[in-house]
Amino acid sequence: MEQNEAVELAEEIVRLDMLRDEMLEKLQDIAGTHTFELLRSVQNRGFRFTMNKQTGQS
């Protein structure tokens, strides 16, 4: 029983990892060079991130 649960959890982790990769690629398309700055900002909630959509600069 525990072995089945472990396999299911491993499969879910792999699925989520693949989804994360897809989402990161999409974020990189949108935020460009600001991607990791934006991720840190959201994770830390330390400052408000703004990006100028016309120039792609903050």
N, C-alpha and C positions, 0 to 999 in steps of 0.2 A: 504493500500500500504506500509506504513512504517513498519507495523507488519511483512509483508512478507519479507521485506528487512532485518529486524532484525533477523528473523529466519534463513535466508540464510547466514547472517554473522556469526551467532552462529554455524551453521553447518560447515562452512568453518574453523572457529577457532578450532573446535573439530577435523576436518580432519587434519589440520596442526599440532595440538598438537600430534596426533597419529603418524604422519610422523616424527616429531621431536624426539619422543621416539624411533622409529625404527632407525633413523639416529644416535642417541646418542649411542644406543647399538652397532651399527656397528663401530662407532668411538672407543668405549671402547674395542672392540675386537682388533682393530688395534693399538691403542695408550696405552692400558693397564692403568697402574697407572699414566701415564702422561696426561690422558684425560683432566682433568680440568685445568691443567697448560697450555695445548695446547689451550683450548678454551679461557682462559684469555688472552693468548698471541695474538691470532688472533683478539679477541675483542678489545684489547687495542693497538695493533700494537706496543707494547713497546719494544719487543725484538724478535730476530729471534729464533724460536724453532727448534732444531734438535734432532733427536732421532736415536740412534744406532739400526738399525733393527736386528742385530744379538743378542744383549743382551737385547734389549728393554729398554735401559737406555739412558738418554740424556747426 
